[in-house]
């Protein structure tokens, strides 16, 4: 039973338990800014679509309904500027985390194959490589990697945890380099609709890929834009030569999104108004927290997009976590995302207006 678990690192969030207890002991209660989990209501039109599809006794399909595929292709063209996207270019997934964790395995990677991801990154990129027994490494600029044996290159823009956004020029350069060397690119773009001081661009944009989807796939989630983290709703878009085999593998594995969730996603992708409302909420919370952190002596780097502020006081991230926990505020230590984050903390915008106001007062 330990053969798989022994390949994995210690689950990082368990290390926060004592600090969470300290923060929870604050007389005014904890303000938990450690995890980017939505707290605002699921928009009513999405809830109604879910309920209307509740009588779904049969098995759903892994590829999703034609209506779902229409909704995804329409959104990809409307929002990302992609062109000539067909059903063969899209694939629903059961939340983006399962895809990240199991992609190297589903691609058939193993010992001797290499997976690369940003130096500061979501820990599940490493977990996916470990599960497949593949090698893994981090980068500052992926075009400086040795392409020999590099089978999967993860991009993440906007970044979790830093909020850094790759420019259109950088994306174009990276995609061209990857194609030249036969490296498959998966671009995690789950925060793309949450740009504040930058306008994030997808690898699916023709200015980036030259009108071809060869060797590139983008990953999108409805968890943040539509408050659907509890629904486990996400999708891939890009190279049919990659998505076709993944679809067959996922059919065998039964990796299907529930039918009511598929109906909810159709409603969510067809409506932009609720996204604007949610963006406004996060923008307000971001401005309040940002000013409070700066006043408290923090420096904020990047953070031009996504749901986090990447902040430092020039000390060990765990000292900062302890400092804020004493004030009833829980944040994520930067070293969860790699050694380069050792002096930073990630501060999430995902708390209610009332809790954000409480954090601001304490800071």
Secondary structure, 3 states (H helix, E strand, C coil): CHHHHCCCCCCHHHHHHHHHHHHHCCCCCCEECCCCCCCCCCCHHHHHHHHHCCCCCCCCCCCCCHHHHHHHHHHHHHHHCCCCCCHHHEEEECCHHHHHHHHHHHCCCCCCCEEEEECCCCCHHHHHHHHCCCEEEEECCHHHCCCCCEEEEEEECCCCCCCCCCCHHHHHHHHHHHHHCCCEEEEECCCCCCECCCCCCCCCCHHHHCCCCCCEEEEEECCCCCCCHHHCCEEEEECHHHHHHHHHHHHHHCCCCCHHHHHHHHHHHCCCHHHHHHHHHHHHHHHHHHHHHHHCCCEEECCCECCEEEEECCCCHHHHHHHHHCCCEECEEHHHHCHHHCCEEEEECCCCHHHHHHHHHHC
